[in-house]
């Protein structure tokens, strides 16, 4: 595969960028990805850093990384005058949604969602890239409140587990804005840390030991997370803009290659499911259960789906109908239990079978989804079970050597 080396931020093209992330939440790899982003921030017009967690992460966690950046800033500035000042970065750091959206997929405006709208409406002919490392809640809210911004946005969504926790916002966008320009990366991103050339100092551990730890405040901050092992699962969204052809997701890039899809897999079942009922991996399972009429807001959780010890909220949708969504990320047989104060629901148990994503399931109305891309499911581009991952890890030595040179700026 050939990368067009004349395109991308490393070739001088400047992209407007908002990073929406769950840094400080459930996965510390966002800290690593933010260090990487800041080292390349001289190449972008960073318009926003939004905290959109599904866990404990908050604005303070982004600011913690900026504090490390401030220590290294004089050295970075000696390489490029385009590095944004720490105070500027703080000024565009905003708090997003603190709660997962209810079943309808949106809730109330947040500082983060309003900032997306403000940036998208700027008098700038360039599109606005929104790199989503966490939940889609703030993006969904922004689209709900200001649908006119849709055509200005280019969304690169690190989905997978993030999608599992934010399915209501995801479904709101899919149902109401199917013509949004979006890359839905469910598994390709894993090529950043799985497979590829990991010999000698290019291993996930050895690279950090040799080229990150001891490299300024940012390097030491990176190395203290995840025991000094590379994950950086959100970084492909940045690498996609660094080298490649961002307006053409099918073409090779450091952040992967993708295919256009005409549909997204979804299975709706009325009643408790059995092992004969199926849903495709990374597809949406929606359970519709019957129960008594209750006087509750449709935005208030009234039961939970318990899967592998994790809890996913369900809602009363009126007329005795209760709904909940879930997304499996691996194939096989899945079991679940319903927990609720409503006797008719509490204790119900079911199961379903998760199957591989299929080309058939991706077929649909391409006119309805004209700008929706996702992972290549051809086995030739898979790294073990991770579809599309080889379209990232094939560039591993190249993008890590470039990252190494960036880290050296902190010495």
Helices and strands as residue ranges (DSSP letters): G 9-11, E 16-21, H 29-39, G 41-43, E 45-51, H 59-77, H 86-91, E 93-95, H 111-120, E 128-132, H 137-145, G 147-152, E 153-158, H 161-165, H 167-176, E 182-185, G 188-192, G 200-202, H 204-211, H 216-223, G 226-228, H 236-242, E 258-260, E 266-270, E 278-280, E 284-290, E 301-307, E 310-316, E 321-326, E 332-340, E 349-355, H 359-362, E 372-375, G 379-381, H 390-393, H 396-408
